[in-house]
């Protein structure tokens, strides 16, 4: 069959360029390929970073990886007509970015190997919500002749994708494969330590998602990814002092050069800790803004979205203004349900929390019910029930709120979740008070205050103490 002529059109030229990367002889026919081979590949990488996740997935899978277009269209939930329209638009945007003169200075000395770049692109796609395309590309790396370190890295990232889409059993299988590759591969000490840290963090993530954050809050002496995972779990359990100690061992400036996704997570966690500990409100806002900016620069769309949500939420909490409330709710109302289930869970739990505290109880109840629907462990289920109970109480459904709060409190007490117990007992105390039972209200609020004193923020402790004041008639 005659070869396609890359000189016919920009569309033919970009298809030929992407399919011929690494083939210097074939690239000589392409009008877009007038630089040295390494410079061409660097310009391609820079142009791909300018595309949205869907367009990048189409070009990478169909034109670079040679995946079946029908399978790619199905993974992206596109009809045949929509797929071809999106593919044409992707090529148009790619060629415009490729030709942009601003990319020229960035092309010198950039080449970490084709498989490494596939892993990096897949990471960006997965973070931006294109999990199926990212997984397909990483599977190619695992089955390829890439070196063992890259295959181990690809398996670990596949496990993280499965974990964040709540396919926990499959994620565990991937991690077992990564462990086997690591165990029997000759690697440098530094590279082995990096991969061991990634696997350890993924294992902790799986344990967290299956059993709750309390299952992974131990001290540990691992690498930055493992330490970050333990710190985030500690904060979720209300152990802010322990989380601060762990975060202080991490240097996000160094991480930004080697692992931008970890650096973004460190910034976001520091922002959450600043809010939890009632530090300077501008500090948490500045940290969330930095996290969002770094995530966007690194092509990490999901992390950028999370940081932007938290920034808008924090601004509303600090200002209590109608403008900031509307800005936050616009983000929540446009959450893309194709995002990984874990990311949606984090966003919805945050919405339930802030709406219960200062917003609309009906929105809080809807968010709590949605959060319960995507929970993967009992800690999250109890938390969702606690938020729902609080929303019911604010809506005047006292008996329903009391019953729901009592169930959540009993379960949280039995399984050792003091932060959830403090919330549930505060709701129970208010329900008892509304029903005229001051003795039961006092017992519930005393337990709530005891939990809040050690496992909740100063704001939550103040809320519980205010309820105590009403019970005591102060």
N, C-alpha and C positions, 0 to 999 in steps of 0.2 A: 504494500500500500504506500502510495506517495506520501512523503513527509509533508506536514502542514508548513505553510510559508509564514514565518513570524513577521515578515515585512508587510503582510496584507492589511493588518489593522492593529490598533493598540490591544484589542482583546486577544488576537492571535499571538501577539508579541508577549503579553504577560503570561498566557497559558504556557507558551514554549519556554519562557524564562524560568518559571517555577518548576516545570517538569525536567529541566535540563541542568539544574544546579549541580555543580560538581563535574559537569562534562564540558571541559574547556573547548573541545573541538566543536561540539554542537552549538555552544553559545556564540561562536564566531559568526553564525548566521543571523543572530538576533540584533536588531537595531538598538535595543535597550542595553546591550551588553558590550560596552566599549571600554570598560575598565579591566583591571586585573581581576582574576577569579575571586580572590579573597575580598577585594573591594566590592565586587558585585554582591557577594553573599551578605556583606555587612549592610549594604544599601537595602537589600531585600528585607533583612531583619528589622531595620529601622522603619521601613515602609509598613511592614506587617504590624508593628506596634502602634501605628496610627489608626488602624482599623478597629471597629467595634468587635466584640467577641464573636458574634454570629458570622460576620464577613471573614474574620481571620480563620474561623473553624472551617468554612467552606473552602477557602484557598489552600489551607494546609492539608486538609484531608483529601480533597478531590484532585488538586493539581500537583501537590508535592508528594503526598503519601499514596496517591492513586487508589483511594477507596471508592467503592461503588457509589455513584451519585444517589442512587435510590436509597441506600442505607443511610447516607448522610442526611438526605432530606427527611427521612423518617425520624432520625435522632433529633433533628431540629424542629420537628412537628410542622413541616412545610409541605404543601401540596407540590406536585410537579411543576405547575406554572409558577408558584411562588418561589420555588427553589431556583428555577432558571432566572427569574427576575432578580433575586438576591445575588446570584452568582455573577450576573452581568454587572450589577452595582458594585460588588466587591472588587471586580477587576478594574472598573473605572476609578474607584477610589485608590486602589493600590497603585496604578500607573501614575496618578497625579502625585501621590506621596513619594513614589520612587524618583520622579523627575525633579522633585523640589530641591533646589540648590543647597538648602540648609543641611541636607544629609551628607553632603560631600566631605566636610571635615571629620566626620565620625567614622570613616571607613578604614582607617589605618590600623593594622594589627589586631583585628577582631576576628578570632576563629577558634572556638572551643570544641569543634567537631560537630558533625551533623546531628548525631544522636543526642548530644548535650543540648543543642538548641531545640530539638523536638521536646525534650523534657521540660525545658524552660517555657516554651510556648504552651505546652499542655497544662503546666501549672497555672499560667495566666488564664487560660480558658476555663479550667475547673473553678478557679476563684471567682470568675465572672458569671458562673452559672451554666456554662456549656459542659456539663459533667460527662455526657455521653461521648462527645467528640474528644475531650481530654483523655478519657479512658481508652478510646480506640487508638489514639496516638501512642499512649504509654504501653499498651499491649504490643504494638509494633516494635517498640524498643526492647521489651522483654523477650520477644521471639527473635530478635535480630542478632547479628553477630557482634553487637556492641560489647565493650569490656564489662567485666563482672560488676564493677562499682556502679556503672550506669544502670545496669539491669536491676541491681539491688535497690538503687534510688528510685527507679521507675516502679518497682513492686511496692515500695513503701508509700509512694505518692498515690498509687492505685488504692492502697488500703485506706489512706486518708479520704480519698474521694468516696469510697464505699461507706466509711464511717459517717461522713457528713451527709450522705444521702440515706442514712439509717439502714444500710445493709450490713449489719454488724458481723454476721457469720461469714459472709464472703470476705469482709475486711480481715478477719482473723486468719483466714486461709492465705490471703496475700502476704500477711506479715510472717506467717510460718515459712513461706517461700523465700521472703527476703532474708530471714534469719539463716536459712540453709545456704543461700548464696554467700552471705557474709562469712559464715563459719568456714567454708571451704575455699575461700578466695585469697590469693596472695595480694595484699594491699599494703600501702604505706600506713604507718601508725596514725598519722593525721587523718587520712581519708577513712580509715577504719573507725576512728573515734567519731567522725562526723556522721557516718552511716549508723553507727550504734546509737548515737544520740537521736537521730531521726526515728529509728525503729522503737526506741524506748518511749519517745514522746507519743508515737502512734499507739503503742500498747496502752499507755496511760489514758489516752483519749478514748480508746475503746472501753476501758474499764469504767471511766467516768460516764460515758454515754449509757452503758449497761446498768451500772449500779449507783450512779450519783457521784457528785464531786468529793464527798467524804471518803470515797474509796481510794483516792489518789493524793491526799494532802500530806503524806509523810515527808520527812526531811529530804532525803535523796541527795546524791552528790554527782549528778549527771551533767550533761552539756547544756547549752543554752535552751534548746527546744524542750528538753525534759524539765528543766528548772522553770521555764515559762508556763508549761502546762500545770505543774504543781502550784505555782503562784496563782494562776487564774482559778484553779479549783479551791484553793484556800480562801480567796475572796468570796466565791460563791457560797462557801460555808460560813462566812462572817468572820474568818480568822484573818483580819486585815493586817495585824502586826506581823504575822508569819509571812503573808504575801509581800509586804514591804521589804522584809529581810531578803526574800528570794529575789525580788526585782532589783534590789540594789547591787546584786552581783552581776547584772547584765549590762553590757555596754551597747546601747542601740546604735551609736555612731559606727562602731566596728561591724556590727551585725548588718547595717544598711549596705555595706559594701559586699558582703558575702551571702547574706540571706535577708533580702528586703522584707519578705513576708514575716519573719520573726521580729525585725525591727519595728514594723507597723504594729504588731501585736503587743510589743513592749510599750510603745507609746500609748496605745488604747488602754492597756491595763493600768499604766501610771495615771491616766486621766480618770479612770474609774475609781482608783484608790484615793485620788485627790478629792473626788466628790464624796466618797464613802466617809472619809475622815473629816469632812467639812472644812477643807483648806480654802485658800483664796479661790473664789468662783472663777476668776479669769484664768487661773492656772489650768483647770480642767478643760475649759473651752479652748485654750491655746494648744493643749496637748492633743485633743481630738482633731483640731484643725490640721495640725502637723501630721497626724496619722493619716487623715484623709488625703492630704497632698502627696505624701510619700507613696501611699497605695496607688493613687492615680498614675504617678510617674512610673511606677513599677508594673503597671498593667494589671493590678490586683483589684478588679472591679468589685468583688464581694466585700473585701476588707474596706474599701473606700466607702461603699454603701453603709456598712455597719458604723464606721466612724462618723459619717454624715448624719445618720439617724441619731447617734448618741450626742453629737454636737447640738442638733436641733432640740433634742429632749432636754439637755443640760441648760440650754439658753432659756427654755420655757420654765424649767424649775427655778432658775435664778431670777428671772424677770417677772413671771406670772402675767405677762402681757398677752392680749388677744392676738397680736401680730405673731409672736413666737409660737403661741398655741396653734394657730392656723398653719404656720410653716411646718411644724412637726407633723400635724395630722395629714397634711398633703403627702408627706413622705410615706406615712403608714398606710394611707388609703391606696397608694400605688405600689405596694409591695408585690413584686412579681412572683406568682405562685410556682414558677418553674425553677426558682432558686433552690439550692440544696435545703433539705428539710431542717438541718441543724441551724443554718443561718436564719431561716424563717422563724424557727423556735426562739432564738435569741431576740429577734426584733419584736415578736409578738409578746413575749414575756415582759420586755421593757415597756411596751405599750400598756399592758395590763397594770403594771406597777405604777406608772406615772398617772394614768387616768384614774386609778383608785385614789391616789394621793391628792391630786389637785384638779382632776378633770371630770369627765362625765361617767357616772357609774354604769350606764348602759354600754358605753364603749368599753369600759373595764371588764364588764361581764362577758361581752362578745370576745374580747381578746383572751380572757382567761379560758373560755371554753375552746377557742382555737388552739391555744397553747397546750391544753390538756390532750387535744387530739393528735399532736405530733410529739408528745413526750415519749421517751424511751426508758425511763426508770422511775421508781416510786418517789424519789425526791422531787422530781419535776411534777409528777402527778399531784403530790400533796401541796406543792407550791401553787399550782393552778387552782386547786380546790380552795386554798386560803384566799387567793385573790377573788375568786368567785363569791366566797362568803362575804368578803368585805364589800363587794359591789352590791350584793343582795341587801346587806344592811343599809347601805346608803340609799337604796331604792325603797326602803320602808318594809321590806319583806323580812321582818325580824325573826320569825320562827324558822323560816328556811335558812337564813344566815346562821342562826345558832346551831342548827342541826349539821349544816355543812362544815362549820368551823369545828364543832366537836369531833366529827369524824377525822378531819385533817389533824387536829391536835392529838387525838389518840394514836393515830398511825405514826405521826412524827415523833411522839414521845417513845413509842415502842421501838422505833428503828434508829433513834438517836440523831434527829435533825433539829437542833435547837433553834436555828434561824426560822424555820417554818413553824415550829412550835410557838415561838414568840408572836408571830403574826396571827396564827390561828387563835391563840388565847386572848390576844387583844380584841379580836372580833367577838369571841365568846363573851368576854367581860362586858362589852357594849350591849350585846344582845341580852344578857342577864339583867343589866341595869335597866334597859328599856322595858323588861318584863317585871321589874320591881324586885328582883332577887339580888339585893346588895351583897349578901354574904357570898353567894356563888360568884358574883362579879368581882369581889375583892380577891378571892382565891385565884381566879383566872388571871387577873391583872398582875398579881404578885409574881406568878410564874412567868408571865410575859415580860415583865421588867427584868427579872433575873436573867432570862435568855437574851434580851436586848442589850443588857449591860455588857455582855461578853461577846455577843455574836452578831450585833447589828450596828447600824450607823448612829451617830448622835441624833440625827433627825428622827429615826424610828424610836429611839429611847425617849426622846421628848414627847412623841405622840403617845407612848404608853403611859408616861408620867402625867400627861394631861388627862387621860382617861381615869387614872387613879385619883386625880384631883376632883373630878366630877363625882366619882363614887363616894369619896370622903366628904363631899359637900362643900369643897373649898372653891 
